[in-house]
Amino acid sequence: MPTPIIQVSHLKKIYQTGTLETVAVDNISFNIKQGEFVAIMGPSGSGKSTLMHILGALDKPTSGSYVLDDKNVEKLTDDQLADIRNRKIGFIFQAFNLLPRTSALKNVMLPMRYAGIPMEERIKTATKYLEMVGLGDRMDHTSNQLSGGQQQRVAIARALTMNPALLLADEPTGNIATTQAAEVMKIFQTINNQGHTIVMITHEPDIASYAKRIINIRDGKIISDKTNGHQIKIKTK
Amino acid sequence: MKEFLEIFVESLGTLTLNRMRTGLATLGIVIGIGSVIALISLGQASQQVIQNQIQALGANLLTVQPGSQSSGAVRGAAGGATTLTNEDATAIQTDPTITTISDVSPEVEKRVQATAGRNNSNIQVTGATSAYASVHKITISSGTFITDLNNNGMQKVIVLGPTVVSNLFPDGSDPVGQSVRINNISFRIIGVTVSKGGTGFANQDNIAYIPLQTAQKQVFGQTYLSSIALEAKSADQMVTAENQVGYLLLARHKLSDPTQADFTIFSQSDILSTATAATGTFTTLLSGIAAISLLVGGIGIMNIMLVTVTERTREIGLRKALGAKKKTIISQFLTESIILTFAGGLIGIIVGIIFSYAYSYFTSSLFVISYTAVLLAFVVSAGIGVLFGWYPASRAANLEPIEALRYE
């Protein structure tokens, strides 16, 4: 049995505001194996965003350990974390977060630039992934010339370029039309079938039902963690 | 290098997105650098002009003036004493201890009213010998200068400076052969000098020359001299000459203590260095003021960069989330501020040069460009980019990625 991609044990995050302590993540432990498609669900304020920030190496836990792809993340310096985010994690945000007034191609190439990959290879890889998400004909469009769904597909292409161990999606369909949401989910399932591990944060049960496994969080604790028996499967041609 | 080029191109792109702001931020540096260049150039030009004017008075020139005369506790003005005599001048010329002086020009001078026909003018009249022309580098444009014959014969002849000519003979007729009245004595004009320049009280053209003997005995009624001008044989003998003349005059005036001397010897280099120091101070002062405007320009850059960082908080957060390290973010923002100040510096240098050229063109003074100032401006403008870009850049680099991503 392969070692899990993500090993989280006794993870705790406490925010201190004045004398008031807020426990956002309360002693959470779970493992995620290679090739899983996990939805983390919970109402707002449940701590799912904090958990996602820690999983994304954007924030450090107060206590507990987090091992991503055999690397202990919780004790790294800022620059080492930047490197982990660059090589091991592909981010997909609710607000897409593309660079404004910049072409789709350049947006997709950005993580490879920070990794120091040569220009020719950057263009080749970025083109490949943009074609994969169906935007091969819009590579020169700037982000404001694309629809929400298209922008999110650019973001997915960007997340894939470094071939990360983990794809981390934060409410990926929150800002796009329902019809386009299905399109995005279809791409998620396609890349999941190719072996990519996906962790998706959402509060929409419809969207969560595309995942293979659903973890429910409330008040910083896991209240349920089970395989999704009713996974919606989109046929991929 | 390739990475730097990429950051450079990207920064250039970002800066051109907001042309108005970029232009205004740059303007502060343009004005700062431009005024530094222009003011240093103006300062150096005026220094050059003053030096040239002093040089025109004659090189290797020593001037002996009577010191102030003390009677009891009252000290008179310098030059007011009557201690320099014609015999002193003759002694300097003939004494065997004086080996370094080639020419001696005893002089008396006073301001008088001169009239010619219906025109009159307040001029300086100098009683001079034939040596005056060579010591003071006087050139004659028409006629002759005062000769020994004129002097020994106490003739009533006069040589006019060009300003005197234009004031007394505004019709443009040739004054040589005509006459001028001074103290009710009629003088025949025998020559006109070439212009030496100078303005106001330093106007070296508003002068008329008459024979020394005539001046002392018939016009001013005095036996003493206003000054003795001496020409040293060469520039490196100036100090020796000053000493030789000083000791001779002390001996002649029966003084043993040099601090009690009743005369003063100036050399041209003294005047030159004083004037140079004065204009140098002036240049420094102007440059200081210009440096303040440069500082203000730098603060303007910092201000704009801080606004840019705040505006692009989300972008910075995204870049960090995608793996940009601190130094990548710092170099991105530093590059932007350096491009701003460097461009400003470059335009400022051009503006400064145009200004100094225009100044020299319209005032027909010298056009001097200080290459050190240009080089300095270049380095300083890039330095300002680093200095004032550093704080905003490190603020950007130290943003927490989540905070930055959440920022609306």
Chai-1 contact restraints between the chains, C-beta under 6 A:
chainA,res_idxA,chainB,res_idxB,connection_type,confidence,min_distance_angstrom,max_distance_angstrom,comment,restraint_id
A,H53,B,I402,contact,1.0,0.0,6.0,A-B,restraint_1
A,L58,B,P401,contact,1.0,0.0,6.0,A-B,restraint_2
A,L58,B,I402,contact,1.0,0.0,6.0,A-B,restraint_3
A,D59,B,I402,contact,1.0,0.0,6.0,A-B,restraint_4
A,D79,B,K325,contact,1.0,0.0,6.0,A-B,restraint_5
A,A82,B,G323,contact,1.0,0.0,6.0,A-B,restraint_6
A,A82,B,K325,contact,1.0,0.0,6.0,A-B,restraint_7
A,R85,B,A321,contact,1.0,0.0,6.0,A-B,restraint_8
A,R85,B,G323,contact,1.0,0.0,6.0,A-B,restraint_9
A,N86,B,G323,contact,1.0,0.0,6.0,A-B,restraint_10
A,F91,B,A321,contact,1.0,0.0,6.0,A-B,restraint_11
A,N97,B,L318,contact,1.0,0.0,6.0,A-B,restraint_12
A,L110,B,L322,contact,1.0,0.0,6.0,A-B,restraint_13
A,P111,B,L322,contact,1.0,0.0,6.0,A-B,restraint_14
A,P111,B,G323,contact,1.0,0.0,6.0,A-B,restraint_15
A,Y114,B,G323,contact,1.0,0.0,6.0,A-B,restraint_16
A,Y114,B,A324,contact,1.0,0.0,6.0,A-B,restraint_17
